[in-house]
Amino acid sequence: MAAGELVHANHADDQVVEDPEHGIGVARTASGRLSVAREKVPAAPGLPFNAVQLSRLDEALTLASRATGIGFSVYLGDLGADPRDRAEELHAGIGAASADSALIAVSPGQRKVEIVTGTEAARRLPDRGCNLAVMSMVASFKEGDLTGGLVSALRMLADQAGHAPRH
């Protein structure tokens, strides 16, 4: 018998035969029913958010950035061996605007959350406020609500930062 081949045993003479009518993977049982074997193919990994969740997240990012003048960003993915260093590297990748930016980096597989603020943003987003936002996210994530946790954290951070300074 070849690997992956389903056969039917004819009990009358204990001879193993493949069902010639239906081919490999299908066999007729003694009762006359067909037994079908199918290869289980894992579903391709999809996006972490559906369209509605992306819309909620985009709205929260836009409103928080518009209200505060701080450029908020979200990173979702593996943060490597040193999550804090990787989050700081991602924040630095924002470029010239990084001083007035805040990054929420989440690695669900590692169960890590980091918030990185630029020098100007840090004046309006103290560590205590960021820690509260992290605790809020973790509570939502434990309930399986990734989007809700991120949206809640963005609202908390925007409230903490207050309105954009007027020049």
For each residue, the residues with C-beta under 8 A, 3 or more apart:
1: 5 7 16
2: 5
3:
4: 24 25 39
5: 1 2 18 24 25
6: 18 24 25 26 27 35 37
7: 1 16 17 18 27
8: 16 17 18 19 27 28 29
9: 14 15 16
10: 13 14 15 16 17
11: 14 30
12:
13: 10
14: 9 10 11
15: 9 10
16: 1 7 8 9 10
17: 7 8 10 20
18: 5 6 7 8 23 24 27
19: 8 22 23 26 27 28
20: 17 23
21: 28
22: 19 25 26 27 28 34
23: 18 19 20 26
24: 4 5 6 18
25: 4 5 6 22 36 37 38
26: 6 19 22 23 34 35 36 37
27: 6 7 8 18 19 22 34 35
28: 8 19 21 22 32 33 34 35
29: 8 32 33 34 35
30: 11
31:
32: 28 29
33: 28 29
34: 22 26 27 28 29
35: 6 26 27 28 29
36: 25 26
37: 6 25 26
38: 25
39: 4
40:
41:
42:
43: 46
44:
45:
46: 43
47: 50
48: 76 146
49: 53 54 57 146 147
50: 47 53 54
51: 54 55
52: 55 56
53: 49 50 56 57 146 147
54: 49 50 51 57 58
55: 51 52 58 59
56: 52 53 59 60 147 151
57: 49 53 54 60 61 74 147 150 151
58: 54 55 61 62
59: 55 56 62 63
60: 56 57 63 64 150 151 154 155
61: 57 58 64 65 72 73 74 154
62: 58 59 65 66
63: 59 60 66 67 154 158
64: 60 61 67 68 70 72 154 155 157 158
65: 61 62 68 69 70 71 72
66: 62 63
67: 63 64 158 163 164
68: 64 65 72 124 157 158 161 162 163 164
69: 65 100 163 164 165
70: 64 65 100 101 102 121 124 125 157 158 161 164
71: 65 94 97 100 101 102
72: 61 64 65 68 101 102 103 104 154 157 158
73: 61 91 94 101 102 103 104
74: 57 61 103 104 105 106 150 154
75: 87 90 103 104 105 106
76: 48 106 107 108 146
77: 107
78: 107 109 110
79: 82 83 86 87 105 107 110 112 114
80: 83 85 86
81:
82: 79 85 86
83: 79 80 86 87 105 107 110 112 114
84: 87 88 114
85: 80 82 88 89
86: 79 80 82 83 89 90 105
87: 75 79 83 84 90 91 103 105 114 115 116
88: 84 85 91 92 116
89: 85 86 92 93
90: 75 86 87 93 94 103 105 116
91: 73 87 88 94 98 101 103 116 118
92: 88 89 98
93: 89 90 98
94: 71 73 90 91 97 98 101 103 118
95: 98
96: 99
97: 71 94 100 101
98: 91 92 93 94 95 101 118
99: 96 118 119 120 121
100: 69 70 71 97 118 120 121
101: 70 71 72 73 91 94 97 98 117 118 121
102: 70 71 72 73 115 116 117 118 121 125 157
103: 72 73 74 75 87 90 91 94 114 115 116 117
104: 72 73 74 75 113 114 115 133 137 150 153 154 157
105: 74 75 79 83 86 87 90 112 113 114 115 116
106: 74 75 76 112 113 137 141 146 150
107: 76 77 78 79 83 110 111 112 113
108: 76 111 141 146
109: 78
110: 78 79 83 107
111: 107 108
112: 79 83 105 106 107
113: 104 105 106 107 134 137 138 141
114: 79 83 84 87 103 104 105
115: 87 102 103 104 105 125 130 133 134 153 157
116: 87 88 90 91 102 103 105
117: 101 102 103 121 122 125 130
118: 91 94 98 99 100 101 102 121 122
119: 99 122 123
120: 99 100 123 124
121: 70 99 100 101 102 117 118 124 125 161
122: 117 118 119 125 126
123: 119 120
124: 68 70 120 121 160 161 162
125: 70 102 115 117 121 122 129 130 157 160 161
126: 122 129 130 160
127: 130 131
128: 131 132
129: 125 126 132 133 156 157 160 161
130: 115 117 125 126 127 133 134 157
131: 127 128 134 135
132: 128 129 135 136 156 160
133: 104 115 129 130 136 137 152 153 156 157 160
134: 113 115 130 131 137 138 153
135: 131 132 138 139
136: 132 133 139 140 149 152 153 156
137: 104 106 113 133 134 140 141 149 150 152 153
138: 113 134 135 141 142 149
139: 135 136 142 143 149
140: 136 137 143 145 146 148 149 152
141: 106 108 113 137 138 144 145 146 149
142: 138 139
143: 139 140
144: 141
145: 140 141 148 149
146: 48 49 53 76 106 108 140 141 149 150
147: 49 53 56 57 150 151
148: 140 145 151 152
149: 136 137 138 139 140 141 145 146 152 153
150: 57 60 74 104 106 137 146 147 153 154
151: 56 57 60 147 148 154 155
152: 133 136 137 140 148 149 155 156
153: 104 115 133 134 136 137 149 150 156 157
154: 60 61 63 64 72 74 104 150 151 157 158
155: 60 64 151 152 158 159
156: 129 132 133 136 152 153 159 160
157: 64 68 70 72 102 104 115 125 129 130 133 153 154 160 161
158: 63 64 67 68 70 72 154 155 161
159: 155 156 162
160: 124 125 126 129 132 133 156 157
161: 68 70 121 124 125 129 157 158
162: 68 124 159
163: 67 68 69
164: 67 68 69 70
165: 69
166:
167:
